[in-house]
Each structure stands twice: as C-alpha cells, then as structure tokens.
Amino acid sequence: MSYLSYHSVKVSELIKRPPVTVLPTATVEEAAKLMYSEGVGSVVITSPEGRVLGIFTERDLVRVVGRGIPLTTRVGEVMTKNPVTIRTEDALTKAVLILAERKIRHLPVVDEEGRVRGVISARDIASTLKKYLEELGEVCD
C-alpha cells in the first residue's frame, strides 16, 4: 500500500467478518457469551431490519457488572444507544479521527441504507497502519 493508497483506503476494506449482532431483547448474559464465543469486543444491537440501534462493548459489560445490574437485563436497556457509525465508502482517515475524538474502540460500519455491514476496531486500524509502515521500512523489530 503506497502513501497515496493509504489515504484512499475505504472503511469497507477493513471489514474482516460479518457483524456480530443481537436484538435489543437479548440479555446481557447472552450478549457477553456471544462476544466470548465469537472472539469480539462488542456486539451491535440492531432492529430486525439490520439498522443500528446501539452497541454493547466490553466497557459496557464492566459497567453493568460493576453496578450490580443483573445479567438477565435486556441488552437494549444498557447498551450505548445511537452510537456513532461510519459508512462503508468513508475513508480510513475519517475512522481514525472518530475513534480518537470520541475515545472509542469499536465503530459500526453501515451501508448507504443504514444497515450494519461490519465493525472496525482500533486494533484493525493499527494493523493496517503497521502494514503500511512495514512497506515503508519504518517498523523495527
């Protein structure tokens, strides 16, 4: 990836897998078990049509447990509502700015109709940046 291509990378190029989603009626326990089994740090809470209603992350889980909220609580009651999203055709640089400015680690990616297509994380962006730096010979062992 050249300098120019790095700045033109689209968010859609970082999506590695289908999004892990649940309906707002799922319990916190179900969401946490799904996160564990899928090896992800968040689940996107969607409408039946696939539109983003919220996100439930590891940070949310810590908050729920720390406050003694029962794991039988519906995830829709404790999710981060209306999270910031990014569109598939947006540039990677926009995602970096959003993550940094909002101090978040997971960013749902939506298509032109607002349906979730994936989630990119700070780790995904760091991995992409590492590849770019390796091409430039900037990474030391």
C-alpha positions in Angstrom: 0.0 0.0 0.0 1.6 3.2 -1.1 1.3 6.6 0.6 -1.5 7.6 -1.8 -3.4 4.3 -1.4 -3.1 4.5 2.4 -5.0 7.8 2.3 -7.6 6.4 0.0 -8.3 3.2 1.8 -12.1 2.8 2.3 -13.5 1.6 5.6 -15.1 -1.4 3.8 -11.6 -2.7 3.1 -11.0 -3.2 6.9 -14.2 -5.3 7.5 -12.9 -8.8 8.2 -16.1 -10.6 9.0 -19.9 -10.2 9.2 -21.0 -8.1 12.1 -21.9 -9.9 15.4 -25.4 -8.6 16.2 -28.2 -9.2 18.7 -31.7 -7.8 19.0 -32.3 -5.4 22.0 -34.3 -8.2 23.7 -31.2 -10.4 24.2 -29.9 -10.5 27.7 -26.6 -9.1 28.9 -25.5 -12.7 29.6 -26.4 -13.8 26.0 -24.6 -10.8 24.6 -21.5 -11.5 26.7 -21.4 -15.2 25.8 -21.8 -14.3 22.1 -18.9 -11.9 22.4 -16.8 -14.6 24.0 -17.7 -17.3 21.6 -17.1 -15.1 18.6 -13.9 -13.6 20.0 -15.1 -10.0 19.6 -15.1 -7.0 21.9 -18.6 -5.7 21.0 -21.9 -6.7 19.6 -24.1 -4.4 17.6 -27.7 -4.2 18.7 -29.9 -4.0 15.6 -33.5 -3.7 14.6 -34.9 -6.7 12.7 -34.1 -4.9 9.5 -30.4 -4.7 10.4 -30.3 -1.0 11.4 -28.0 0.0 14.2 -29.8 0.8 17.5 -26.8 0.6 19.8 -23.6 -1.2 20.7 -22.6 -3.2 23.7 -18.9 -3.4 24.4 -16.5 -4.8 26.9 -16.6 -1.4 28.6 -20.4 -1.6 28.9 -20.1 -5.1 30.4 -17.7 -3.9 33.0 -20.1 -1.0 33.9 -23.0 -3.4 34.1 -21.2 -5.9 36.4 -19.6 -3.1 38.4 -23.0 -1.6 39.1 -24.5 -4.9 40.1 -27.0 -4.9 37.2 -28.4 -8.4 36.7 -27.1 -10.3 33.7 -30.7 -11.1 32.9 -31.3 -7.4 32.0 -32.1 -6.8 28.3 -29.1 -5.5 26.5 -31.3 -2.8 25.0 -31.6 -1.3 28.4 -27.8 -1.0 29.0 -26.4 -0.6 25.5 -24.8 2.6 24.3 -27.7 4.0 22.3 -27.4 5.6 18.9 -23.6 5.0 18.6 -21.6 6.9 16.1 -21.3 4.9 12.8 -19.3 5.2 9.7 -20.2 4.4 6.1 -18.6 1.7 4.0 -17.3 4.2 1.5 -15.8 6.6 4.0 -12.0 6.9 4.2 -10.0 5.1 6.8 -8.7 8.5 8.0 -12.2 9.5 9.0 -12.5 6.4 11.1 -9.2 7.2 12.8 -10.4 10.7 13.7 -13.7 9.4 15.0 -12.1 6.8 17.3 -9.6 9.3 18.6 -12.0 12.2 19.2 -14.7 10.0 20.7 -12.3 7.8 22.7 -14.0 4.7 21.5 -12.5 1.4 20.2 -15.3 -0.1 18.1 -17.1 1.6 15.2 -20.1 0.1 13.4 -19.9 0.3 9.6 -23.2 0.9 7.8 -24.2 0.9 4.1 -26.0 3.6 2.3 -29.3 2.3 3.6 -28.1 2.4 7.2 -27.8 -1.4 7.7 -24.8 -2.7 9.6 -22.1 -4.3 7.4 -19.4 -4.8 10.0 -17.4 -3.3 12.8 -13.9 -1.9 12.7 -11.8 -1.6 15.8 -8.8 0.4 16.8 -6.9 -2.9 16.5 -7.9 -3.2 12.9 -6.7 0.3 12.1 -3.4 -0.3 14.0 -2.9 -3.5 12.0 -3.5 -1.6 8.7 -1.1 1.1 9.8 1.6 -1.4 10.7 1.4 -3.0 7.2 1.8 0.5 5.7 4.8 1.3 7.9 6.4 -2.1 7.1 6.1 -1.3 3.4 7.9 2.0 4.1 10.6 0.1 6.1 9.6 2.1 9.2 8.9 -0.8 11.6 11.8 -2.0 13.8 11.8 -5.5 15.3 
